[in-house]
Amino acid sequence: MGGALERWWFAPVPARRVRVLSVIVYLFLPLDMLLFTGSVWGHAENSAGYRPVLVARLLHLPGASPALVYTLFAVVVGAALVAAWGRLPRAAGYLVATGYLYWALLAMSYGKVDHDHLALVVALFVLPTAARAGEEAAGWAMRCVQIAVVAAYFLSAYAKIRHGGWEWPNGATFQWAISRRGTFFGEFVASVPGALLIGQWTVLLAETASPVLLFLRGRALYAAVAFWGLFHLLTWAAITIHFLPHVICLAAFLPLERATIRRKRAGGSAAGKPAPVVGDGAVEPVR
C-alpha cells in the first residue's frame, strides 16, 4: 500500500510540463494583482476595516499601507518575471510565493475570502521545488497543484451544504445571483423552466465528485477538464464570476509539454533537421 501511494504521489512527469505551467502562472500574477486582487491598492490609502484572516493573525502581519503595497507589488512582479525567464528558479520562485501569499492575505482580510486563489497559492510554493530536478520531483509538484484544484471544488460543495443546507441546491440560489449580477445570457437561462434548479444540482454533484479528476487518464481526464473549463465559462457568461486563477491551475492536469514539443518538431523539420519522436510525454531522438 505504501509503495502504491508513493508511486501515485511521485508519478514521473516531464520536467518541461512544470516549466510550462510555471511560466503561465508567473506571467499571470501581474494581471491578478492589478485586477482580481486589485482591491489591495484601494486599501493602501485607507486601511480601515482590516480584519486579518487566520494566517495573517498568526504571523502578526500588518495591514496595507502605501509603502508596503507598492514594494510588495514590485518585488513579486520582478521576481515572477525573473522566474518565468528561467533565472534563479528556486530563489525567485520562493520569493514570489511568500510575497504573493502576503498580497493574497491582504486581499482577503478586508472582506470575503475567495477560494479561487487556493490552487494558485499552492502552485507558487510547490513549483520551485521541481526546478532543475528530476521527473519524480516534477510529478510531486504537479500532484500537489492537482490536489489543491480538487480541494477547492470539494470543499466548496461541503461549504454549500454546511452554511446553506439543502436549500442551496433546492432553493433559488442561482436566481438570487442572477438578480444581483446577472447578464443577458443569465436572464435567458433563468427564463427556461427548471434550468436553474438543474444547474444547482449539477454544480453540487460535480464538485462532490471532483476527486475523480485525480484518477482519470487520457480522454476521460481531458473531457473532465473541459467540463470544468466550460462550467467556469458559463458562470462568467451568466453572472460575471470568472475563477480565472483557479482555471489557470486546471492546466496541471494537461500534458503541457506537448505543445512545446510540436513547436520544436515544426521548427526542426523546416530547417531540414530530423524531427523528434513524441511519445507519452517524452522526447527521443530518431534512431
C-alpha positions in Angstrom: 0.0 0.0 0.0 2.8 2.4 0.9 4.6 1.7 -2.3 1.4 2.3 -4.4 0.8 5.5 -2.6 4.4 6.7 -3.1 4.1 5.8 -6.8 0.9 7.8 -7.0 2.4 10.9 -5.3 5.7 10.8 -7.3 4.4 9.5 -10.6 7.0 10.9 -13.1 6.1 13.7 -15.5 8.3 15.5 -17.9 10.1 18.4 -16.2 9.1 20.5 -19.2 5.5 20.3 -18.0 6.3 22.0 -14.8 8.3 24.6 -16.7 5.4 25.5 -18.9 3.0 25.7 -16.0 5.4 27.9 -14.1 5.7 30.4 -17.0 1.9 30.5 -17.3 1.5 31.1 -13.5 4.2 33.7 -13.2 3.1 35.7 -16.2 -0.5 35.6 -14.8 0.4 37.2 -11.5 0.7 40.9 -12.6 -2.8 40.6 -14.1 -4.1 39.1 -11.0 -2.5 41.7 -8.7 -3.9 44.6 -10.8 -7.4 43.3 -11.4 -8.5 40.2 -9.5 -6.9 41.1 -6.1 -6.6 44.7 -7.0 -8.7 45.8 -4.0 -5.4 45.9 -2.1 -4.5 49.1 -4.0 -7.5 50.9 -2.5 -6.8 49.7 1.0 -3.2 51.1 0.7 -4.7 54.6 1.2 -7.4 53.6 3.5 -6.7 50.6 5.7 -9.9 50.9 7.8 -11.7 47.6 8.1 -8.6 45.4 8.2 -9.7 42.1 9.8 -6.8 39.7 9.2 -7.6 36.2 8.3 -6.2 33.3 10.4 -2.8 33.1 8.8 -2.3 36.8 8.9 -3.2 36.8 12.6 -0.8 34.0 13.4 2.0 35.8 11.6 1.0 39.2 13.1 1.1 40.7 9.6 0.3 44.5 9.4 -2.4 45.8 7.2 -2.0 47.6 3.9 0.0 50.8 3.6 1.3 52.7 0.5 4.9 51.7 1.2 4.0 48.0 1.8 1.7 47.7 -1.2 4.0 49.3 -3.8 7.0 47.5 -2.5 5.2 44.1 -2.4 3.9 44.5 -5.9 7.4 45.5 -7.3 9.1 42.6 -5.6 6.5 40.0 -6.6 6.3 41.1 -10.2 10.0 41.5 -10.6 10.8 38.1 -9.1 8.0 36.5 -11.2 9.5 37.8 -14.4 12.9 36.5 -13.4 11.5 33.1 -12.6 9.5 33.0 -15.8 12.7 33.8 -17.7 14.2 30.7 -16.1 16.8 32.5 -13.9 17.2 31.6 -10.3 14.0 29.5 -10.5 14.1 28.4 -6.8 15.2 31.6 -5.2 13.0 33.8 -7.3 10.1 31.3 -7.1 10.1 31.2 -3.3 10.3 35.0 -3.2 7.3 35.2 -5.4 5.4 32.6 -3.3 6.0 34.4 0.0 5.3 37.8 -1.4 2.2 36.8 -3.2 0.9 35.0 -0.2 1.1 38.2 1.8 -0.6 40.0 -1.0 -3.5 37.5 -1.1 -3.8 37.6 2.7 -4.2 41.4 2.5 -6.8 41.0 -0.3 -8.8 38.5 1.8 -8.6 40.5 5.1 -10.8 43.3 4.0 -13.9 41.3 3.1 -14.9 37.9 1.7 -12.3 35.1 1.2 -12.2 33.9 -2.4 -11.4 30.2 -2.7 -10.5 30.6 -6.4 -6.9 31.5 -5.2 -6.2 28.4 -3.2 -4.6 26.3 -6.0 -2.7 29.4 -7.3 -1.0 29.9 -3.9 -0.2 26.2 -3.6 1.3 26.2 -7.1 3.6 29.1 -6.3 5.0 27.2 -3.3 5.5 23.8 -4.9 6.6 24.7 -8.5 10.0 25.9 -7.4 10.7 22.6 -5.7 10.8 20.9 -9.1 13.1 23.5 -10.8 16.0 21.7 -12.4 15.0 18.5 -10.6 14.0 15.0 -11.8 10.7 13.8 -13.2 9.6 12.4 -9.8 10.0 15.8 -8.2 8.1 17.3 -11.1 5.3 14.7 -10.6 5.1 15.6 -6.9 4.7 19.3 -7.7 2.0 18.7 -10.3 0.2 16.3 -8.0 0.1 19.0 -5.2 -1.4 21.5 -7.6 -4.0 19.0 -8.8 -5.0 18.2 -5.2 -5.4 21.9 -4.5 -7.7 22.3 -7.5 -9.8 19.3 -6.4 -9.8 20.5 -2.8 -11.2 23.9 -3.9 -14.1 22.1 -5.6 -14.8 19.5 -3.0 -14.6 21.9 0.0 -16.9 24.3 -1.9 -19.5 21.6 -2.0 -19.1 21.0 1.7 -19.4 24.7 2.5 -22.6 25.0 0.4 -24.3 22.3 2.5 -22.7 23.4 5.8 -23.8 27.0 5.5 -26.7 26.9 3.1 -28.2 23.5 3.9 -30.1 21.6 1.3 -31.8 24.8 0.4 -28.7 25.6 -1.6 -29.4 23.1 -4.4 -33.2 23.1 -3.9 -33.8 26.8 -3.5 -33.4 30.0 -5.5 -29.6 30.3 -5.2 -28.9 30.9 -8.9 -31.9 33.1 -9.3 -30.7 35.3 -6.5 -27.2 35.5 -8.1 -28.7 36.4 -11.5 -30.9 39.1 -9.9 -27.8 40.7 -8.3 -25.3 40.5 -11.1 -26.8 38.6 -14.0 -26.2 39.1 -17.7 -28.4 38.8 -20.7 -27.3 35.2 -21.0 -28.1 34.5 -17.3 -31.5 36.0 -17.6 -32.2 33.8 -20.7 -31.2 30.7 -18.8 -33.4 31.8 -15.9 -36.4 32.0 -18.2 -36.1 28.3 -19.0 -38.3 26.3 -16.6 -36.2 24.2 -14.2 -32.9 25.2 -15.7 -31.5 26.9 -12.6 -32.5 24.0 -10.3 -30.8 21.5 -12.6 -27.8 23.7 -12.7 -27.6 23.9 -8.9 -27.7 20.2 -8.5 -25.2 19.7 -11.4 -22.7 22.0 -9.7 -23.1 20.4 -6.3 -22.8 16.8 -7.6 -19.8 17.8 -9.9 -18.0 19.4 -7.0 -18.6 16.5 -4.8 -17.3 14.1 -7.4 -14.3 16.2 -8.3 -11.7 13.9 -6.6 -12.2 11.6 -9.5 -10.1 14.0 -11.5 -7.0 12.7 -9.6 -7.5 9.2 -11.1 -8.8 9.7 -14.6 -6.5 9.2 -17.6 -6.4 10.1 -21.2 -9.5 11.3 -23.0 -11.7 10.9 -19.8 -9.4 13.3 -18.0 -9.4 15.8 -20.8 -13.2 15.6 -21.0 -13.4 16.3 -17.3 -11.1 19.3 -17.5 -13.1 20.5 -20.5 -16.3 20.2 -18.4 -14.8 22.4 -15.7 -13.5 24.9 -18.2 -16.9 25.1 -19.8 -18.6 25.4 -16.3 -16.4 28.4 -15.5 -17.0 30.0 -18.9 -20.8 29.7 -18.4 -20.6 31.0 -14.9 -18.7 34.1 -16.2 -21.2 34.5 -19.0 -24.2 34.2 -16.7 -23.1 36.1 -13.5 -19.7 37.5 -14.4 -17.8 35.4 -11.9 -14.7 34.1 -13.7 -12.5 32.0 -11.3 -9.6 32.6 -13.6 -6.8 32.0 -11.1 -8.3 28.5 -10.5 -8.8 27.9 -14.2 -5.1 28.6 -14.8 -4.2 25.8 -12.4 -6.6 23.3 -14.1 -3.7 23.2 -16.7 -1.8 21.0 -14.2 -4.0 18.1 -15.5 -2.8 18.5 -19.1 0.3 17.4 -21.0 1.5 21.0 -21.4 4.9 19.9 -22.7 3.4 18.5 -25.9 2.6 22.0 -27.2 6.3 23.0 -27.0 7.4 19.6 -28.5 5.2 20.1 -31.5 6.6 23.6 -32.0 10.1 22.2 -31.9 9.2 19.5 -34.3 7.9 22.0 -36.8 11.0 24.2 -36.4 13.3 21.2 -36.9 11.5 20.0 -40.0 11.5 23.4 -41.5 15.3 23.7 -41.0 15.9 20.3 -42.6 16.8 18.7 -39.3 15.4 15.4 -38.1 12.3 15.9 -36.0 12.0 14.3 -32.6 9.6 11.4 -32.0 6.9 12.3 -29.5 5.9 9.6 -27.1 3.8 9.7 -24.0 5.2 13.0 -22.7 8.8 12.1 -23.7 11.1 13.3 -26.5 13.5 10.9 -28.0 15.9 11.3 -30.9 15.2 9.5 -34.1 17.2 6.4 -34.4 
